[in-house]
Protein backbone atom coordinates (compact mmCIF):
# COMPACT_ATOMS: atom_id res chain seq x y z
CA UNK A 1 0.00 0.00 0.00
CA UNK A 2 1.47 3.37 -0.93
CA UNK A 3 1.96 5.60 2.14
CA UNK A 4 -0.42 8.29 0.79
CA UNK A 5 -3.16 5.76 0.05
CA UNK A 6 -6.20 4.78 2.06
CA UNK A 7 -6.30 1.18 3.15
CA UNK A 8 -9.84 -0.18 2.77
CA UNK A 9 -10.41 -3.47 4.60
CA UNK A 10 -12.40 -4.72 1.59
CA UNK A 11 -12.23 -3.53 -2.02
CA UNK A 12 -15.08 -3.07 -4.47
CA UNK A 13 -15.66 -6.20 -6.60
CA UNK A 14 -15.43 -4.98 -10.20
CA UNK A 15 -15.81 -8.34 -11.94
CA UNK A 16 -19.36 -8.83 -10.58
CA UNK A 17 -20.41 -5.42 -11.88
CA UNK A 18 -18.70 -6.07 -15.23
CA UNK A 19 -20.61 -9.35 -15.56
CA UNK A 20 -23.85 -7.59 -14.73
CA UNK A 21 -23.21 -4.86 -17.33
CA UNK A 22 -22.30 -7.40 -20.03
CA UNK A 23 -25.73 -9.03 -19.64
CA UNK A 24 -27.81 -5.99 -18.69
CA UNK A 25 -26.89 -3.52 -21.47
CA UNK A 26 -27.65 -5.73 -24.52
CA UNK A 27 -30.89 -6.95 -22.92
CA UNK A 28 -32.03 -3.42 -22.07
CA UNK A 29 -31.26 -2.01 -25.54
CA UNK A 30 -32.41 -4.98 -27.62
CA UNK A 31 -35.63 -3.63 -29.19
CA UNK A 32 -35.20 0.10 -28.61
CA UNK A 33 -34.96 2.69 -31.39
CA UNK A 34 -33.01 5.86 -30.60
CA UNK A 35 -34.90 9.06 -29.82
CA UNK A 36 -33.51 12.03 -27.89
CA UNK A 37 -36.41 12.20 -25.41
CA UNK A 38 -36.26 8.44 -24.89
CA UNK A 39 -32.47 8.53 -24.44
CA UNK A 40 -32.75 11.09 -21.66
CA UNK A 41 -35.32 9.05 -19.74
CA UNK A 42 -33.64 5.72 -20.47
CA UNK A 43 -30.18 6.86 -19.35
CA UNK A 44 -31.58 7.93 -15.95
CA UNK A 45 -33.50 4.68 -15.58
CA UNK A 46 -30.50 2.56 -16.54
CA UNK A 47 -28.17 4.51 -14.26
CA UNK A 48 -30.48 3.95 -11.29
CA UNK A 49 -30.84 0.23 -12.03
CA UNK A 50 -27.09 -0.26 -12.40
CA UNK A 51 -26.46 1.72 -9.21
CA UNK A 52 -28.97 -0.40 -7.28
CA UNK A 53 -27.17 -3.58 -8.35
CA UNK A 54 -23.76 -2.14 -7.44
CA UNK A 55 -25.03 -0.99 -4.02
CA UNK A 56 -25.82 -4.59 -3.11
CA UNK A 57 -22.14 -5.53 -3.29
CA UNK A 58 -20.67 -2.18 -2.19
CA UNK A 59 -18.26 -2.46 0.75
CA UNK A 60 -18.57 0.04 3.61
CA UNK A 61 -17.18 3.57 3.10
CA UNK A 62 -17.32 3.46 -0.69
CA UNK A 63 -19.21 6.05 -2.71
CA UNK A 64 -20.70 5.15 -6.11
CA UNK A 65 -20.92 7.29 -9.22
CA UNK A 66 -22.79 5.79 -12.17
CA UNK A 67 -22.83 7.36 -15.64
CA UNK A 68 -24.78 6.10 -18.63
CA UNK A 69 -24.28 7.73 -22.03
CA UNK A 70 -26.64 6.94 -24.89
CA UNK A 71 -26.15 8.16 -28.44
CA UNK A 72 -27.40 7.63 -31.95
CA UNK A 73 -25.33 5.58 -34.39
CA UNK A 74 -24.79 7.61 -37.58
CA UNK A 75 -21.61 6.22 -39.17
CA UNK A 76 -19.61 8.50 -36.88
CA UNK A 77 -17.20 7.86 -34.05
CA UNK A 78 -17.62 9.03 -30.50
CA UNK A 79 -14.94 9.32 -27.83
CA UNK A 80 -15.85 9.51 -24.14
CA UNK A 81 -13.29 10.43 -21.50
CA UNK A 82 -13.32 11.22 -17.81
CA UNK A 83 -10.85 12.66 -15.35
CA UNK A 84 -10.82 12.56 -11.58
CA UNK A 85 -8.61 12.88 -8.56
CA UNK A 86 -7.94 9.22 -7.91
CA UNK A 87 -6.33 6.88 -5.41
CA UNK A 88 -5.25 4.03 -7.65
CA UNK A 89 -4.98 1.63 -4.71
CA UNK A 90 -8.41 2.13 -3.12
CA UNK A 91 -10.58 3.51 -5.94
CA UNK A 92 -11.73 1.58 -8.99
CA UNK A 93 -14.13 1.63 -11.93
CA UNK A 94 -15.87 -0.53 -14.51
CA UNK A 95 -16.89 0.56 -18.01
CA UNK A 96 -18.79 -1.43 -20.60
CA UNK A 97 -19.97 -0.47 -24.11
CA UNK A 98 -22.87 -1.94 -26.03
CA UNK A 99 -24.58 -1.25 -29.35
CA UNK A 100 -28.03 -1.94 -30.74
CA UNK A 101 -29.30 -1.27 -34.25
CA UNK A 102 -29.70 2.50 -33.88
CA UNK A 103 -27.82 3.45 -30.72
CA UNK A 104 -24.75 2.95 -28.59
CA UNK A 105 -24.44 2.92 -24.81
CA UNK A 106 -21.47 3.41 -22.51
CA UNK A 107 -22.03 2.65 -18.82
CA UNK A 108 -19.41 3.46 -16.20
CA UNK A 109 -19.47 2.74 -12.48
CA UNK A 110 -16.89 4.46 -10.28
CA UNK A 111 -16.31 3.25 -6.71
CA UNK A 112 -14.43 5.79 -4.61
CA UNK A 113 -13.25 5.01 -1.08
CA UNK A 114 -13.88 7.77 1.43
CA UNK A 115 -12.08 8.12 4.76
N, C-alpha and C positions, 0 to 999 in steps of 0.2 A: 504494500500500500504506500503510495507516495505520501510524504509528510504533510503536504497541503490538502490532502484528500480526506473526505469523510469516510467513515468505515461502517457501512450499513451491515447489520447482522445477517440480513437476507437480501439478496438482489432480486430485481424484477425479472420474471421468467419470459424472455422475448420469444422463445420458440413456440410457446403455447399461443401467444397472440399472433405470431406469423401464420401458424396453422389455421387459426380462426379466420384471418383475413384472406388466406388463399381459398377457403371454401365460401366465405360470406360474400365477398365482392362479386364473383361471377354469378352466384345465385341471385343476388339482389338486382343486378343489372341485366339479367337475361332477356327479358321481354320489354325493356324500356326504350323509348325513343326520346332523344334529347330535345329538351325545350328549356329555355332560360328560367321560366317560372318554376318548372318542375325541378330543375337542377338546384335551385336555391333551397326549396323545401326538402328535397331528397338528401342533399349534403348535410343538413342539420339533423335529419332523422338518422342517417347512417352514422354520423359522428356520435350521436347519443347512444345508439345501439352498440357500437364498438367500445365506447367508453364504459358502458355497463358491463360488458364482458370482461374488459381489462380490470375493472374495479374488483371483480370477484377473486382475482389472483394477485392483487396489489399488496405488496408487503407494507408494514407500518412505515410511516414517515415519508412515503413517496407521494409526489403530486403528479397527476396525469394531465397531459395536453393532447388532444386528439384533433387532427385536421383532416378534412376530406375535401378534395378538389375534384370537381366534375367539369368536363369540357366537351365540346362538340368536335368530332373527328371530321376534318376538312382537307385531307391531304397536306397537312401542315405539321410541323414539329412543335412541341411545347417543352420547355425546360422549367422545372420547379426547383427552387433552392431554399434553404433556410439557414439561419445563423443564430447562435445562442452562446451565452456564457456557459461553459460546460465543464463538469468534472468527469473526465473520461473513465475514472475508476468506478464511481457510484451511479452515474447517470447513464441512461441507455435509450435506444429508440428502435422502432420497427417501421418499415415502409413497404407497402406492396402496391403494385400497379395492376390494373385490369382494364380490358377493353370489351365493349359490346359492339354491335353493328354501327351505331351512330355516335357513341360517346366513349370517353376514357375516364378513368377514375384513379386517383392517387390518394391512398389513405396512409397517414402517419400517426403513430402513437409515441409520444415522448414520456418517459418516466424519469422524473427528476427527484433526487433525494434531498430532503430538507432537514436541517439540523434542528 
